[in-house]
Amino acid sequence: MEDEILNKVKQAGIGLVEITGGEPLLQEEVYGLIKRLLDEGYEVLVETNGSMNIEEIDRRAVVVLDIKTPGSGMSEEMDFSNLERIKKTDEVKFVITSRMDYEWSKEIIERHKLPERCHVLLSPAHGILLPEDLAKWMIEDRLRARLNLQLHKCIFSHERRGV
């Protein structure tokens, strides 16, 4: 399977590969694939939902670590020890559903000094929170984070998969 994926990446003629899911770390083979892509000279991003330990991911890869907020109903699933494993090139992303989620995220960002340690992204939950509301809060608080819109949901229907 690794060979097949690597061949498709080569055929695409791209230098950047993002591995996402579901949760890609549930597949044991992903670690070998990440290493092989990196060894072949590709830039590799691994987007994980934050419930699995990221320690085994090759340090050359960029980890995009989602932190599930209370509004997601999944914040109890988080492995917060991952915040101690992130590196300067990694990204920590919060999907915000409400002002409560925003305040909760702000506290996590400050407690773990994330802006000094990695890139911080806040995304409004598509169809739930208006991007302009989240942007306003971030500007008012001078939050050291980037507003991140889920472009695939802006461009394509939110029901569409594989885009």
Phi and psi restraints in degrees (value plus and minus 20) as a CYANA .aco file:
   2 GLU   PHI     -77.6   -37.6
   2 GLU   PSI     -66.1   -26.1
   3 ASP   PHI     -80.3   -40.3
   3 ASP   PSI     -62.0   -22.0
   4 GLU   PHI     -83.2   -43.2
   4 GLU   PSI     -64.4   -24.4
   5 ILE   PHI     -85.2   -45.2
   5 ILE   PSI     -65.5   -25.5
   6 LEU   PHI     -81.1   -41.1
   6 LEU   PSI     -60.1   -20.1
   7 ASN   PHI     -82.9   -42.9
   7 ASN   PSI     -61.5   -21.5
   8 LYS   PHI     -85.3   -45.3
   8 LYS   PSI     -58.4   -18.4
   9 VAL   PHI     -84.7   -44.7
   9 VAL   PSI     -65.2   -25.2
  10 LYS   PHI     -80.6   -40.6
  10 LYS   PSI     -63.6   -23.6
  11 GLN   PHI     -83.1   -43.1
  11 GLN   PSI     -53.4   -13.4
  12 ALA   PHI     -89.6   -49.6
  12 ALA   PSI     -43.8    -3.8
  13 GLY   PHI      49.8    89.8
  13 GLY   PSI      12.6    52.6
  14 ILE   PHI    -131.1   -91.1
  14 ILE   PSI     139.5   179.5
  15 GLY   PHI    -128.2   -88.2
  15 GLY   PSI     -24.4    15.6
  16 LEU   PHI    -142.9  -102.9
  16 LEU   PSI     109.1   149.1
  17 VAL   PHI    -146.1  -106.1
  17 VAL   PSI     108.0   148.0
  18 GLU   PHI    -131.1   -91.1
  18 GLU   PSI     105.7   145.7
  19 ILE   PHI    -122.3   -82.3
  19 ILE   PSI     102.4   142.4
  20 THR   PHI    -162.6  -122.6
  20 THR   PSI    -189.2  -149.2
  21 GLY   PHI    -175.8  -135.8
  21 GLY   PSI    -159.4  -119.4
  22 GLY   PHI       4.9    44.9
  22 GLY   PSI    -166.9  -126.9
  23 GLU   PHI    -134.5   -94.5
  23 GLU   PSI      84.1   124.1
  24 PRO   PHI     -85.0   -45.0
  24 PRO   PSI     -45.6    -5.6
  25 LEU   PHI     -94.1   -54.1
  25 LEU   PSI     -26.5    13.5
  26 LEU   PHI     -93.4   -53.4
  26 LEU   PSI     -36.3     3.7
  27 GLN   PHI    -120.4   -80.4
  27 GLN   PSI      89.6   129.6
  28 GLU   PHI     -74.7   -34.7
  28 GLU   PSI     -52.1   -12.1
  29 GLU   PHI     -87.9   -47.9
  29 GLU   PSI     -35.5     4.5
  30 VAL   PHI     -82.7   -42.7
  30 VAL   PSI     -52.3   -12.3
  31 TYR   PHI     -85.4   -45.4
  31 TYR   PSI     -61.1   -21.1
  32 GLY   PHI     -86.8   -46.8
  32 GLY   PSI     -59.3   -19.3
  33 LEU   PHI     -83.6   -43.6
  33 LEU   PSI     -63.8   -23.8
  34 ILE   PHI     -78.6   -38.6
  34 ILE   PSI     -69.3   -29.3
  35 LYS   PHI     -81.0   -41.0
  35 LYS   PSI     -64.3   -24.3
  36 ARG   PHI     -84.4   -44.4
  36 ARG   PSI     -63.1   -23.1
  37 LEU   PHI     -81.1   -41.1
  37 LEU   PSI     -64.1   -24.1
  38 LEU   PHI     -83.9   -43.9
  38 LEU   PSI     -63.5   -23.5
  39 ASP   PHI     -81.6   -41.6
  39 ASP   PSI     -49.4    -9.4
  40 GLU   PHI    -102.2   -62.2
  40 GLU   PSI     -21.5    18.5
  41 GLY   PHI      76.4   116.4
  41 GLY   PSI     -12.8    27.2
  42 TYR   PHI    -102.3   -62.3
  42 TYR   PSI     128.0   168.0
  43 GLU   PHI    -103.5   -63.5
  43 GLU   PSI     110.8   150.8
  44 VAL   PHI    -143.8  -103.8
  44 VAL   PSI     108.7   148.7
  45 LEU   PHI    -131.0   -91.0
  45 LEU   PSI     117.1   157.1
  46 VAL   PHI    -141.1  -101.1
  46 VAL   PSI      92.5   132.5
  47 GLU   PHI    -117.1   -77.1
  47 GLU   PSI      99.8   139.8
  48 THR   PHI    -143.6  -103.6
  48 THR   PSI     129.9   169.9
  49 ASN   PHI    -100.1   -60.1
  49 ASN   PSI     -19.7    20.3
  50 GLY   PHI      67.3   107.3
  50 GLY   PSI     -21.2    18.8
  51 SER   PHI    -107.7   -67.7
  51 SER   PSI     -35.8     4.2
  52 MET   PHI    -131.2   -91.2
  52 MET   PSI     129.1   169.1
  53 ASN   PHI     -85.5   -45.5
  53 ASN   PSI     111.8   151.8
  54 ILE   PHI    -115.8   -75.8
  54 ILE   PSI     -15.8    24.2
  55 GLU   PHI     -77.5   -37.5
  55 GLU   PSI     -53.4   -13.4
  56 GLU   PHI    -104.6   -64.6
  56 GLU   PSI     -25.5    14.5
  57 ILE   PHI     -91.5   -51.5
  57 ILE   PSI     111.7   151.7
  58 ASP   PHI     -70.1   -30.1
  58 ASP   PSI     108.9   148.9
  59 ARG   PHI     -83.6   -43.6
  59 ARG   PSI     -36.3     3.7
  60 ARG   PHI     -96.1   -56.1
  60 ARG   PSI     -39.8     0.2
  61 ALA   PHI     -99.2   -59.2
  61 ALA   PSI     132.9   172.9
  62 VAL   PHI    -111.7   -71.7
  62 VAL   PSI     103.8   143.8
  63 VAL   PHI    -113.9   -73.9
  63 VAL   PSI     110.3   150.3
  64 VAL   PHI    -129.0   -89.0
  64 VAL   PSI      81.8   121.8
  65 LEU   PHI    -118.8   -78.8
  65 LEU   PSI      93.1   133.1
  66 ASP   PHI    -100.3   -60.3
  66 ASP   PSI     113.5   153.5
  67 ILE   PHI    -127.9   -87.9
  67 ILE   PSI      96.2   136.2
  68 LYS   PHI     -97.3   -57.3
  68 LYS   PSI     104.6   144.6
  69 THR   PHI    -105.0   -65.0
  69 THR   PSI     144.4   184.4
  70 PRO   PHI     -75.3   -35.3
  70 PRO   PSI     -55.7   -15.7
  71 GLY   PHI     -84.1   -44.1
  71 GLY   PSI     -37.8     2.2
  72 SER   PHI     -99.2   -59.2
  72 SER   PSI     -38.7     1.3
  73 GLY   PHI      56.5    96.5
  73 GLY   PSI     -12.1    27.9
  74 MET   PHI    -144.7  -104.7
  74 MET   PSI      -9.7    30.3
  75 SER   PHI     -83.9   -43.9
  75 SER   PSI     -43.8    -3.8
  76 GLU   PHI     -92.7   -52.7
  76 GLU   PSI     -34.9     5.1
  77 GLU   PHI    -104.2   -64.2
  77 GLU   PSI     -28.8    11.2
  78 MET   PHI     -90.1   -50.1
  78 MET   PSI     123.8   163.8
  79 ASP   PHI    -121.9   -81.9
  79 ASP   PSI      68.9   108.9
  80 PHE   PHI     -87.3   -47.3
  80 PHE   PSI     -34.2     5.8
  81 SER   PHI     -84.6   -44.6
  81 SER   PSI     -39.3     0.7
  82 ASN   PHI     -80.2   -40.2
  82 ASN   PSI     -48.4    -8.4
  83 LEU   PHI     -84.3   -44.3
  83 LEU   PSI     -40.1    -0.1
  84 GLU   PHI    -105.6   -65.6
  84 GLU   PSI     -32.0     8.0
  85 ARG   PHI    -120.5   -80.5
  85 ARG   PSI     -30.6     9.4
  86 ILE   PHI     -88.4   -48.4
  86 ILE   PSI     137.3   177.3
  87 LYS   PHI    -146.2  -106.2
  87 LYS   PSI     151.5   191.5
  88 LYS   PHI     -75.4   -35.4
  88 LYS   PSI     -54.3   -14.3
  89 THR   PHI    -102.7   -62.7
  89 THR   PSI     -29.2    10.8
  90 ASP   PHI     -99.0   -59.0
  90 ASP   PSI     146.6   186.6
  91 GLU   PHI    -145.6  -105.6
  91 GLU   PSI     117.8   157.8
  92 VAL   PHI    -134.9   -94.9
  92 VAL   PSI     105.4   145.4
  93 LYS   PHI    -140.6  -100.6
  93 LYS   PSI     112.6   152.6
  94 PHE   PHI    -134.4   -94.4
  94 PHE   PSI     109.1   149.1
  95 VAL   PHI    -119.6   -79.6
  95 VAL   PSI      99.0   139.0
  96 ILE   PHI    -121.8   -81.8
  96 ILE   PSI     109.3   149.3
  97 THR   PHI    -125.9   -85.9
  97 THR   PSI     -37.1     2.9
  98 SER   PHI    -182.1  -142.1
  98 SER   PSI     153.2   193.2
  99 ARG   PHI     -81.6   -41.6
  99 ARG   PSI     -56.8   -16.8
 100 MET   PHI     -81.0   -41.0
 100 MET   PSI     -65.2   -25.2
 101 ASP   PHI     -79.3   -39.3
 101 ASP   PSI     -62.3   -22.3
 102 TYR   PHI     -80.8   -40.8
 102 TYR   PSI     -68.3   -28.3
 103 GLU   PHI     -83.9   -43.9
 103 GLU   PSI     -59.7   -19.7
 104 TRP   PHI     -82.0   -42.0
 104 TRP   PSI     -65.9   -25.9
 105 SER   PHI     -84.1   -44.1
 105 SER   PSI     -62.7   -22.7
 106 LYS   PHI     -77.4   -37.4
 106 LYS   PSI     -60.9   -20.9
 107 GLU   PHI     -85.8   -45.8
 107 GLU   PSI     -61.4   -21.4
 108 ILE   PHI     -83.6   -43.6
 108 ILE   PSI     -65.1   -25.1
 109 ILE   PHI     -79.0   -39.0
 109 ILE   PSI     -66.0   -26.0
 110 GLU   PHI     -90.6   -50.6
 110 GLU   PSI     -65.3   -25.3
 111 ARG   PHI     -79.8   -39.8
 111 ARG   PSI     -58.4   -18.4
 112 HIS   PHI    -117.1   -77.1
 112 HIS   PSI     -14.7    25.3
 113 LYS   PHI      30.1    70.1
 113 LYS   PSI      25.5    65.5
 114 LEU   PHI     -83.0   -43.0
 114 LEU   PSI     -59.6   -19.6
 115 PRO   PHI     -80.5   -40.5
 115 PRO   PSI     -45.1    -5.1
 116 GLU   PHI    -102.9   -62.9
 116 GLU   PSI     -34.9     5.1
 117 ARG   PHI    -133.7   -93.7
 117 ARG   PSI     -37.9     2.1
 118 CYS   PHI    -187.4  -147.4
 118 CYS   PSI    -198.9  -158.9
 119 HIS   PHI    -105.5   -65.5
 119 HIS   PSI     116.4   156.4
 120 VAL   PHI    -135.3   -95.3
 120 VAL   PSI     109.3   149.3
 121 LEU   PHI    -143.9  -103.9
 121 LEU   PSI     117.9   157.9
 122 LEU   PHI    -141.4  -101.4
 122 LEU   PSI     109.3   149.3
 123 SER   PHI    -139.7   -99.7
 123 SER   PSI     112.5   152.5
 124 PRO   PHI     -94.1   -54.1
 124 PRO   PSI     116.2   156.2
 125 ALA   PHI     -83.4   -43.4
 125 ALA   PSI     101.0   141.0
 126 HIS   PHI     -78.1   -38.1
 126 HIS   PSI     106.9   146.9
 127 GLY   PHI      60.6   100.6
 127 GLY   PSI     -21.3    18.7
 128 ILE   PHI    -136.0   -96.0
 128 ILE   PSI     -67.1   -27.1
 129 LEU   PHI    -142.0  -102.0
 129 LEU   PSI     111.3   151.3
 130 LEU   PHI     -90.3   -50.3
 130 LEU   PSI     114.9   154.9
 131 PRO   PHI     -76.0   -36.0
 131 PRO   PSI     -57.3   -17.3
 132 GLU   PHI     -86.3   -46.3
 132 GLU   PSI     -49.9    -9.9
 133 ASP   PHI     -88.0   -48.0
 133 ASP   PSI     -66.8   -26.8
 134 LEU   PHI     -83.2   -43.2
 134 LEU   PSI     -63.5   -23.5
 135 ALA   PHI     -79.2   -39.2
 135 ALA   PSI     -62.6   -22.6
 136 LYS   PHI     -79.7   -39.7
 136 LYS   PSI     -67.0   -27.0
 137 TRP   PHI     -81.6   -41.6
 137 TRP   PSI     -63.3   -23.3
 138 MET   PHI     -83.3   -43.3
 138 MET   PSI     -61.8   -21.8
 139 ILE   PHI     -87.7   -47.7
 139 ILE   PSI     -65.5   -25.5
 140 GLU   PHI     -77.9   -37.9
 140 GLU   PSI     -59.1   -19.1
 141 ASP   PHI    -109.1   -69.1
 141 ASP   PSI     -23.9    16.1
 142 ARG   PHI      31.1    71.1
 142 ARG   PSI      22.4    62.4
 143 LEU   PHI     -87.7   -47.7
 143 LEU   PSI     108.6   148.6
 144 ARG   PHI    -101.9   -61.9
 144 ARG   PSI      58.5    98.5
 145 ALA   PHI    -177.7  -137.7
 145 ALA   PSI     141.4   181.4
 146 ARG   PHI    -122.6   -82.6
 146 ARG   PSI     121.6   161.6
 147 LEU   PHI     -95.6   -55.6
 147 LEU   PSI     110.0   150.0
 148 ASN   PHI    -145.7  -105.7
 148 ASN   PSI      93.9   133.9
 149 LEU   PHI    -116.0   -76.0
 149 LEU   PSI     122.2   162.2
 150 GLN   PHI    -100.5   -60.5
 150 GLN   PSI      67.3   107.3
 151 LEU   PHI     -77.7   -37.7
 151 LEU   PSI     -56.2   -16.2
 152 HIS   PHI     -81.3   -41.3
 152 HIS   PSI     -48.7    -8.7
 153 LYS   PHI    -102.0   -62.0
 153 LYS   PSI     -43.4    -3.4
 154 CYS   PHI     -98.6   -58.6
 154 CYS   PSI     -56.1   -16.1
 155 ILE   PHI    -104.3   -64.3
 155 ILE   PSI     -64.0   -24.0
 156 PHE   PHI    -131.2   -91.2
 156 PHE   PSI     146.5   186.5
 157 SER   PHI     -80.0   -40.0
 157 SER   PSI     121.1   161.1
 158 HIS   PHI     -86.0   -46.0
 158 HIS   PSI     -36.5     3.5
 159 GLU   PHI    -100.9   -60.9
 159 GLU   PSI     -38.7     1.3
 160 ARG   PHI     -93.4   -53.4
 160 ARG   PSI     115.6   155.6
 161 ARG   PHI    -132.3   -92.3
 161 ARG   PSI     138.2   178.2
 162 GLY   PHI      59.5    99.5
 162 GLY   PSI       0.0    40.0
